[in-house]
Amino acid sequence: MAELEVEKQKGGPREGCRKQRHKKGERKRDNVVMVRVDEGDLKRIDALVDSGQFSSRSEAAAFLISEGIKSKQEMFDKMAEKISQIQELRTELEAMIAEDTKPSETVNQKPDNAGDNQ
């Protein structure tokens, strides 16, 4: 029994675990994100695994992240628009600075003999 508790703490296999039931569009998950969660969130993740819906904490957490992103899609769309505007403004600013710091072609210098005629 203690061995099962250690496996639960490590996120390992659970007793009586079945194959993952949520296989919406086999998406490749090659990216690793390490997060710390509080005890309540961990219990919810473990409940998804213990229910047999997912075969690991990783799969359950990936599902929750994906669902969270979907539920905030409108916010992400607005963010993308604002980020695009910011990038355009940065490009304009860079061009303005480059133009302002470009060496001037006509230098306002007096010719060497300009003071001799007076």
Secondary structure, 3 states (H helix, E strand, C coil): CHHHHHHHHHCCCCCCCCCCCCCCCCCCCCCCCCCCCCHHHHHHHHHHHHCCCCCCHHHHHHHHHHHHHHHCHHHHHHHHHHHHHHHHHHHHHHHHHHHHHCCCCCCCCCCCCHHHHC
